[in-house]
Amino acid sequence: MSQETPIPRRQAWSWALRATAFALLGMLAASTAAQAAFPGDRGLGLAVLAQGLVFLGIGLWGRPSFAVGALGRWPLLSLGLPMALLSGWVGEGVSALLGAPPEGWSLLSKLAVGPESVLILIAAGLVAPLGEELLFRGAIFGTLARAGGVGLPIVGSAALFGLMHLTPGHAAAAFVSGLGLGWMRAVTGSVWPGVVAHALNNLVWWWIASAGAPPSPSPGPEILALCAAAWILAIRQWPTGSSVCVKSEPF
């Protein structure tokens, strides 16, 4: 566990909520400005990129813990594929229960193959994973960890991560992803495995969108085989309970 000076749970939540609110306002402002300056698909692509930069800036300001050596647990990174599919199915399930169409799928499919596809690829595969992980599994996770326990930073950072995605389907999918990414942060003490897994998660959906195939609630055998292989690869070197490490730094 972290040797940082403990702080009251109320103080930790207060900071985490303020950081999330600040990030949400910054995201909306950056998105609005990008689309106003560049109408059309280019503006949407720049909006995604700008949102990632906002998260990156706030995450760096929060001074997350890095522990570069923790990336040695590379089998954990293989969880990015099943995490992407599981979170996607959950999001689509929530949307279906609410009678809503697949949220933003037609737009994502359009951007993934249009002239702005390279911009979307950079934003989704690099900037967004880095920025979101530094903010939610870095600064926010580290702050909540100082209030004590492992469950609070994992669940709390996942809940705030889901809240940032606004719509029910996206929020549910992000919450599921956030739980997996938070666990990676807890067992490694580093944001880097989560950054790589998050990037893989986003790239899986970018690839599906570029193929023009909406997410299916009934995955094919080849997808199930890939997921099973990913889980086996990760579980073979899964850390024991005694190796759980929650590192944080002052905010």
C-alpha positions as CSV (number, residue, x, y, z in Angstrom):
1,M,0.0,0.0,0.0
2,S,1.0,3.6,-0.4
3,Q,3.1,5.3,2.3
4,E,1.6,8.7,1.4
5,T,0.0,10.7,4.2
6,P,-3.6,9.6,4.5
7,I,-6.3,12.2,3.9
8,P,-10.0,12.1,4.9
9,R,-12.3,10.4,2.4
10,R,-14.4,13.6,2.1
11,Q,-11.4,15.6,1.1
12,A,-10.4,13.0,-1.5
13,W,-13.8,12.9,-3.0
14,S,-14.0,16.7,-3.0
15,W,-10.8,16.9,-5.1
16,A,-11.8,14.1,-7.4
17,L,-15.2,15.6,-8.1
18,R,-13.7,19.1,-8.7
19,A,-11.1,17.6,-11.1
20,T,-13.8,15.7,-13.0
21,A,-16.0,18.8,-13.2
22,F,-13.1,20.9,-14.4
23,A,-12.3,18.2,-17.0
24,L,-15.9,18.0,-18.2
25,L,-16.1,21.8,-18.6
26,G,-12.8,21.8,-20.5
27,M,-13.9,18.9,-22.7
28,L,-17.1,20.7,-23.7
29,A,-15.3,24.0,-24.2
30,A,-12.6,22.4,-26.4
31,S,-15.1,20.4,-28.4
32,T,-17.3,23.4,-29.0
33,A,-14.4,25.6,-30.1
34,A,-13.0,23.0,-32.4
35,Q,-16.4,22.4,-34.2
36,A,-17.0,26.2,-34.4
37,A,-13.6,26.8,-36.0
38,F,-13.8,23.8,-38.3
39,P,-17.4,22.8,-39.2
40,G,-18.0,19.3,-40.4
41,D,-16.1,16.1,-39.9
42,R,-12.7,17.8,-39.5
43,G,-14.1,19.7,-36.5
44,L,-15.4,16.5,-35.0
45,G,-12.0,14.9,-35.4
46,L,-10.3,17.9,-33.8
47,A,-12.8,17.9,-31.0
48,V,-11.9,14.4,-30.1
49,L,-8.2,15.3,-30.2
50,A,-8.8,18.5,-28.1
51,Q,-10.7,16.5,-25.4
52,G,-7.8,14.1,-25.0
53,L,-5.4,17.1,-24.6
54,V,-7.6,18.6,-21.9
55,F,-7.5,15.3,-19.9
56,L,-3.8,15.1,-20.5
57,G,-3.2,18.6,-19.1
58,I,-5.4,18.0,-16.0
59,G,-3.8,14.6,-15.4
60,L,-0.3,16.0,-15.5
61,W,-1.4,18.8,-13.2
62,G,-2.5,16.2,-10.7
63,R,0.9,14.5,-10.7
64,P,0.1,10.8,-11.0
65,S,2.4,8.0,-10.0
66,F,4.2,6.3,-12.8
67,A,6.4,3.4,-11.6
68,V,7.8,2.7,-15.1
69,G,9.1,-0.8,-14.1
70,A,5.5,-2.0,-13.6
71,L,5.0,-2.3,-17.3
72,G,7.0,-5.6,-17.0
73,R,3.7,-7.3,-16.2
74,W,2.9,-7.2,-19.9
75,P,0.3,-10.1,-19.9
76,L,-2.1,-7.7,-18.2
77,L,-2.0,-5.7,-21.4
78,S,-3.7,-8.5,-23.2
79,L,-6.9,-7.8,-21.3
80,G,-7.5,-4.8,-23.6
81,L,-9.3,-7.0,-26.2
82,P,-11.8,-8.7,-23.9
83,M,-12.3,-5.5,-22.0
84,A,-13.2,-3.7,-25.2
85,L,-15.7,-6.3,-26.2
86,L,-17.2,-6.7,-22.8
87,S,-17.6,-2.9,-22.3
88,G,-19.1,-2.6,-25.8
89,W,-21.7,-5.3,-25.1
90,V,-22.6,-3.7,-21.8
91,G,-23.0,-0.3,-23.5
92,E,-25.1,-1.7,-26.3
93,G,-27.2,-3.6,-23.8
94,V,-28.0,-0.5,-21.8
95,S,-28.9,1.4,-24.9
96,A,-31.2,-1.4,-26.0
97,L,-32.9,-1.6,-22.6
98,L,-33.6,2.2,-22.9
99,G,-34.9,1.8,-26.4
100,A,-32.1,3.9,-27.8
101,P,-30.2,3.2,-31.1
102,P,-26.4,2.4,-30.9
103,E,-25.0,5.6,-29.6
104,G,-22.9,7.4,-32.1
105,W,-22.1,4.3,-34.1
106,S,-23.0,5.7,-37.5
107,L,-20.9,8.8,-36.8
108,L,-18.0,6.7,-35.6
109,S,-18.2,4.5,-38.7
110,K,-18.2,7.6,-40.9
111,L,-15.2,9.2,-39.2
112,A,-13.2,5.9,-39.1
113,V,-13.1,5.7,-42.9
114,G,-13.3,9.4,-43.9
115,P,-10.5,11.8,-44.7
116,E,-10.2,12.5,-40.9
117,S,-9.6,8.9,-40.1
118,V,-5.9,9.4,-39.4
119,L,-6.7,12.2,-37.0
120,I,-9.3,10.0,-35.2
121,L,-6.8,7.2,-35.1
122,I,-4.2,9.5,-33.4
123,A,-6.8,10.9,-31.0
124,A,-8.3,7.5,-30.0
125,G,-5.2,5.4,-30.1
126,L,-2.7,7.8,-28.4
127,V,-3.9,11.1,-27.0
128,A,-7.2,10.0,-25.4
129,P,-5.8,6.9,-23.7
130,L,-2.8,8.8,-22.4
131,G,-4.8,11.8,-21.2
132,E,-7.7,9.8,-19.7
133,E,-5.4,7.4,-17.9
134,L,-3.2,10.1,-16.4
135,L,-6.4,11.9,-15.1
136,F,-8.6,9.0,-13.9
137,R,-6.1,6.2,-13.0
138,G,-3.4,8.7,-12.3
139,A,-4.4,11.8,-10.4
140,I,-8.0,10.8,-9.4
141,F,-7.1,7.2,-8.5
142,G,-4.0,8.3,-6.5
143,T,-6.0,10.9,-4.6
144,L,-8.8,8.4,-3.7
145,A,-6.2,5.8,-2.7
146,R,-4.9,8.2,0.0
147,A,-8.3,7.9,1.7
148,G,-7.6,4.2,2.3
149,G,-8.5,0.9,0.7
150,V,-8.3,-0.5,-2.7
151,G,-11.9,-0.7,-3.7
152,L,-12.5,3.1,-3.4
153,P,-10.0,4.2,-6.0
154,I,-10.9,1.4,-8.4
155,V,-14.7,1.9,-8.2
156,G,-14.6,5.6,-7.6
157,S,-12.3,6.4,-10.6
158,A,-14.4,4.1,-12.8
159,A,-17.6,5.8,-11.8
160,L,-16.2,9.3,-12.5
161,F,-14.8,8.0,-15.8
162,G,-18.3,6.8,-16.8
163,L,-19.8,10.1,-15.7
164,M,-17.6,11.9,-18.2
165,H,-19.1,9.9,-21.1
166,L,-22.5,11.6,-20.5
167,T,-24.9,9.3,-22.3
168,P,-26.2,6.1,-20.6
169,G,-24.7,3.6,-23.1
170,H,-21.3,5.2,-23.2
171,A,-21.3,5.8,-19.5
172,A,-22.0,2.1,-18.8
173,A,-19.3,0.9,-21.2
174,A,-16.8,3.4,-19.8
175,F,-17.6,2.2,-16.2
176,V,-16.9,-1.4,-17.1
177,S,-13.6,-0.4,-18.8
178,G,-12.7,1.8,-15.9
179,L,-13.0,-1.2,-13.4
180,G,-10.5,-3.2,-15.5
181,L,-8.2,-0.3,-15.9
182,G,-8.4,0.6,-12.2
183,W,-7.5,-3.0,-11.3
184,M,-4.4,-2.8,-13.5
185,R,-3.4,0.4,-11.7
186,A,-3.9,-1.2,-8.3
187,V,-1.9,-4.4,-9.0
188,T,1.0,-2.7,-10.9
189,G,1.1,0.7,-9.1
190,S,1.5,2.3,-12.6
191,V,-0.7,4.0,-15.1
192,W,1.3,2.7,-18.1
193,P,-0.3,-0.8,-18.4
194,G,-3.7,0.9,-18.4
195,V,-2.6,3.4,-21.1
196,V,-1.6,0.5,-23.4
197,A,-4.7,-1.5,-22.7
198,H,-6.9,1.6,-23.1
199,A,-5.3,2.3,-26.4
200,L,-5.9,-1.3,-27.5
201,N,-9.5,-1.0,-26.3
202,N,-10.0,2.1,-28.5
203,L,-8.2,0.7,-31.5
204,V,-10.4,-2.5,-31.4
205,W,-13.5,-0.3,-31.8
206,W,-11.9,1.9,-34.4
207,W,-11.1,-1.2,-36.4
208,I,-14.6,-2.5,-36.0
209,A,-16.0,0.9,-37.1
210,S,-13.7,1.1,-40.1
211,A,-15.0,-2.3,-41.2
212,G,-18.6,-0.9,-41.1
213,A,-19.8,-3.6,-38.8
214,P,-21.8,-2.5,-35.7
215,P,-21.1,-4.3,-32.4
216,S,-22.8,-7.7,-32.3
217,P,-24.3,-9.1,-29.1
218,S,-23.4,-12.6,-30.3
219,P,-19.6,-12.7,-31.0
220,G,-18.3,-15.2,-33.5
221,P,-16.1,-18.2,-32.4
222,E,-12.9,-16.4,-33.6
223,I,-13.6,-13.5,-31.3
224,L,-14.4,-15.8,-28.3
225,A,-11.1,-17.7,-29.0
226,L,-9.1,-14.4,-29.0
227,C,-10.7,-13.3,-25.7
228,A,-10.1,-16.7,-24.1
229,A,-6.4,-16.6,-25.2
230,A,-6.1,-13.0,-23.8
231,W,-7.5,-14.1,-20.4
232,I,-5.3,-17.2,-20.2
233,L,-2.2,-15.1,-21.0
234,A,-3.1,-12.6,-18.3
235,I,-4.1,-15.1,-15.6
236,R,-0.9,-17.1,-16.0
237,Q,1.0,-14.2,-14.5
238,W,-1.8,-12.6,-12.5
239,P,-0.4,-11.0,-9.3
240,T,-1.3,-12.5,-6.0
241,G,-3.2,-10.6,-3.4
242,S,0.0,-9.9,-1.5
243,S,1.4,-8.1,-4.5
244,V,-1.4,-5.5,-4.8
245,C,0.2,-2.1,-4.9
246,V,-1.7,1.2,-4.7
247,K,0.8,4.0,-5.3
248,S,-0.1,7.6,-5.2
249,E,1.5,11.0,-5.0
250,P,0.3,14.3,-3.4
251,F,-2.1,16.3,-5.6
